[in-house]
Amino acid sequence: MIRTAVLLDHEHASFYSPDGTKPHDHIQVERQDHHTHKRTHDQHEQDKFFGQVADKLKDSKEVLVLGHHLPVTHFKNYLEKHRPAVAKVVVGYETVDRPTDAEVITAANTAFRKAERMKDLY
């Protein structure tokens, strides 16, 4: 079973396997340096970034999403609207502030064990 934890903000995403201690992949948004950003341009850039993150998660069977509240909420909304298949494998969304790699792995293992116990109940 492929399990992945993703730590994200609005410009970066790091992907972790629960059996490792380091991120195994990283995505960064490439923003254009314009002084006048329009909301539609920003939304397009965010959707493009979230699409790249979702693409990396498409083969996962369980996913934990971690990060600051706003980007995690925006990513959740993006998945539910544009990538429902990925949204279905997310076992949790957690708000965290600058966790270490070890803290991400611990949170992921805890969430995946909890999801497994819940499946056993049904």
Solvent accessible surface area in square Angstrom, and as a share of the most:
residue,aa,sasa,rsa
1,M,153,0.68
2,I,95,0.48
3,R,63,0.23
4,T,9,0.05
5,A,0,0.00
6,V,0,0.00
7,L,38,0.19
8,L,7,0.03
9,D,50,0.26
10,H,50,0.22
11,E,72,0.32
12,H,63,0.28
13,A,0,0.00
14,S,17,0.11
15,F,2,0.01
16,Y,6,0.02
17,S,36,0.23
18,P,23,0.14
19,D,135,0.70
20,G,26,0.25
21,T,92,0.53
22,K,141,0.60
23,P,52,0.33
24,H,109,0.49
25,D,49,0.25
26,H,98,0.44
27,I,21,0.11
28,Q,109,0.48
29,V,13,0.07
30,E,153,0.69
31,R,88,0.32
32,Q,100,0.44
33,D,148,0.77
34,H,100,0.45
35,H,192,0.86
36,T,116,0.67
37,H,82,0.36
38,K,147,0.62
39,R,187,0.68
40,T,107,0.62
41,H,55,0.25
42,D,52,0.27
43,Q,70,0.31
44,H,113,0.50
45,E,18,0.08
46,Q,29,0.13
47,D,41,0.21
48,K,112,0.47
49,F,2,0.01
50,F,0,0.00
51,G,8,0.07
52,Q,74,0.33
53,V,0,0.00
54,A,0,0.00
55,D,68,0.35
56,K,103,0.44
57,L,0,0.00
58,K,135,0.57
59,D,92,0.47
60,S,7,0.05
61,K,120,0.51
62,E,2,0.01
63,V,0,0.00
64,L,0,0.00
65,V,0,0.00
66,L,1,0.00
67,G,2,0.02
68,H,85,0.38
69,H,117,0.52
70,L,100,0.50
71,P,8,0.05
72,V,8,0.05
73,T,44,0.25
74,H,59,0.26
75,F,0,0.00
76,K,76,0.32
77,N,79,0.41
78,Y,23,0.09
79,L,0,0.00
80,E,95,0.42
81,K,159,0.67
82,H,87,0.39
83,R,69,0.25
84,P,74,0.46
85,A,77,0.60
86,V,11,0.06
87,A,22,0.17
88,K,169,0.72
89,V,39,0.22
90,V,21,0.12
91,V,51,0.29
92,G,18,0.18
93,Y,66,0.25
94,E,63,0.28
95,T,89,0.51
96,V,34,0.20
97,D,95,0.49
98,R,207,0.75
99,P,27,0.17
100,T,79,0.46
101,D,45,0.23
102,A,64,0.49
103,E,95,0.43
104,V,0,0.00
105,I,17,0.09
106,T,86,0.50
107,A,21,0.16
108,A,0,0.00
109,N,45,0.23
110,T,69,0.40
111,A,13,0.10
112,F,1,0.00
113,R,131,0.48
114,K,119,0.50
115,A,16,0.13
116,E,83,0.37
117,R,141,0.52
118,M,88,0.39
119,K,114,0.48
120,D,117,0.60
121,L,132,0.66
122,Y,205,0.78
